[in-house]
């Protein structure tokens, strides 16, 4: 099992939520890591606008593929390819990217984490299991507040 961030750089929380509620995430064939996605992978959902925050998580029900005509019609925005999601969890209290970076790299010594602190450069970002767990823990802490 791998861990990824699905980053919505163009669009907002409402658009990301529409993908989550449809149980699908649109991806282009040219997206980095799309061919590496397999069922069972865990993903975090990040929305860049307006506040750079994680709004949920899910498990992949499928790997990357072209969708059937009915799936394309059901996909918000009508894109022709992507992944289907399972176990979708939408977080009412978002986790800011800043809070995640602080938890994952409190000493600011990891250049990869610090490079991502300014925002993700692609729509699919591979992360370590520990990074995934840290963001999920932050979401649970926010839920208790």
C-alpha positions as CSV (number, residue, x, y, z in Angstrom):
1,X,0.0,0.0,0.0
2,X,1.2,3.5,-0.9
3,X,0.2,6.9,0.4
4,X,-0.5,9.9,-1.8
5,X,-1.8,13.5,-1.7
6,X,-4.4,14.4,-4.3
7,X,-3.9,18.1,-4.7
8,X,-6.6,20.2,-6.2
9,X,-4.7,23.3,-7.4
10,X,-7.4,24.7,-9.6
11,X,-10.7,24.8,-7.9
12,X,-11.9,25.1,-4.3
13,X,-13.2,23.0,-1.4
14,X,-16.7,22.7,-2.9
15,X,-15.3,21.2,-6.1
16,X,-13.1,18.7,-4.2
17,X,-16.1,17.7,-2.0
18,X,-18.2,17.1,-5.2
19,X,-15.5,14.6,-6.3
20,X,-15.5,12.9,-2.9
21,X,-19.2,12.6,-2.7
22,X,-19.3,11.1,-6.2
23,X,-16.6,8.6,-5.1
24,X,-14.3,9.5,-7.8
25,X,-11.3,11.7,-8.5
26,X,-10.5,12.9,-12.0
27,X,-6.9,12.7,-13.2
28,X,-5.3,13.2,-16.5
29,X,-3.1,10.6,-18.1
30,X,-0.1,12.9,-17.9
31,X,-0.4,13.3,-14.2
32,X,2.7,12.3,-12.2
33,X,2.3,8.9,-10.4
34,X,-1.0,8.1,-12.0
35,X,0.2,4.8,-13.3
36,X,1.5,3.9,-9.8
37,X,-2.0,4.2,-8.2
38,X,-3.5,0.8,-7.2
39,X,-6.5,-0.3,-5.2
40,X,-5.9,0.0,-1.5
41,X,-3.6,3.0,-1.7
42,X,-4.5,5.7,0.9
43,X,-4.9,9.3,-0.1
44,X,-5.2,12.7,1.5
45,X,-7.2,15.3,-0.2
46,X,-5.6,18.8,-0.4
47,X,-7.2,21.9,-1.7
48,X,-4.8,24.7,-2.6
49,X,-7.4,27.5,-2.7
50,X,-8.2,29.6,-0.8
51,X,-6.3,28.3,2.3
52,X,-4.0,25.3,1.5
53,X,-5.7,22.7,3.6
54,X,-6.4,19.0,3.8
55,X,-10.1,18.3,3.8
56,X,-10.4,14.5,3.9
57,X,-9.0,11.1,3.0
58,X,-10.0,8.0,1.1
59,X,-8.8,4.7,-0.1
60,X,-8.5,3.9,-3.8
61,X,-11.1,1.4,-5.1
62,X,-9.4,1.3,-8.5
63,X,-6.2,2.1,-10.1
64,X,-6.0,4.9,-12.7
65,X,-8.1,4.1,-15.7
66,X,-10.2,5.6,-18.5
67,X,-13.8,5.7,-17.3
68,X,-16.8,4.2,-18.9
69,X,-19.2,6.6,-20.6
70,X,-21.5,6.5,-17.6
71,X,-18.6,7.2,-15.2
72,X,-17.5,10.1,-17.3
73,X,-21.1,11.5,-17.2
74,X,-21.2,11.1,-13.4
75,X,-17.8,12.7,-12.9
76,X,-18.0,16.4,-11.8
77,X,-16.6,18.2,-14.7
78,X,-17.0,15.2,-17.1
79,X,-13.4,14.3,-17.2
80,X,-12.7,11.0,-19.0
81,X,-10.2,9.3,-16.6
82,X,-9.2,8.9,-12.9
83,X,-9.7,6.7,-10.0
84,X,-12.7,5.5,-8.0
85,X,-12.7,6.0,-4.3
86,X,-13.8,4.0,-1.3
87,X,-14.0,4.7,2.4
88,X,-14.2,8.4,1.8
89,X,-13.9,10.6,4.9
90,X,-14.7,14.3,4.5
91,X,-13.3,16.4,7.4
92,X,-15.5,19.2,8.6
93,X,-12.5,20.8,10.3
94,X,-9.7,21.1,7.7
95,X,-6.0,20.6,8.6
96,X,-3.9,23.4,7.3
97,X,-0.8,22.6,5.3
98,X,1.2,24.7,7.8
99,X,0.1,22.6,10.7
100,X,0.9,19.4,8.8
101,X,4.4,20.6,7.9
102,X,5.0,21.6,11.5
103,X,3.9,18.1,12.8
104,X,5.9,16.2,10.1
105,X,9.1,18.3,10.2
106,X,9.1,20.3,13.5
107,X,12.8,21.2,13.1
108,X,12.4,22.3,9.5
109,X,15.3,20.1,8.6
110,X,13.8,17.9,5.8
111,X,14.3,19.8,2.5
112,X,11.6,17.7,0.8
113,X,8.9,18.6,3.4
114,X,10.0,22.2,3.5
115,X,9.9,22.4,-0.3
116,X,6.3,21.2,-0.2
117,X,5.4,23.7,2.5
118,X,5.0,26.4,-0.2
119,X,2.5,24.3,-2.0
120,X,2.4,21.2,-4.1
121,X,3.6,21.4,-7.7
122,X,1.6,18.5,-9.0
123,X,-1.8,16.9,-8.6
124,X,-0.5,13.6,-7.2
125,X,2.2,13.6,-4.6
126,X,3.7,10.5,-3.1
127,X,4.2,10.7,0.7
128,X,5.5,8.4,3.4
129,X,3.1,6.4,5.6
130,X,4.3,8.5,8.6
131,X,3.4,11.7,6.9
132,X,-0.1,10.3,6.1
133,X,-0.6,9.2,9.7
134,X,0.5,12.7,11.0
135,X,-2.1,14.5,9.0
136,X,-4.8,12.0,10.0
137,X,-3.9,12.5,13.6
138,X,-4.2,16.3,13.2
139,X,-7.7,15.8,11.7
140,X,-8.7,13.7,14.7
141,X,-7.4,16.4,17.1
142,X,-9.3,19.1,15.2
143,X,-12.5,17.0,15.5
144,X,-12.2,16.9,19.3
145,X,-12.0,20.7,19.6
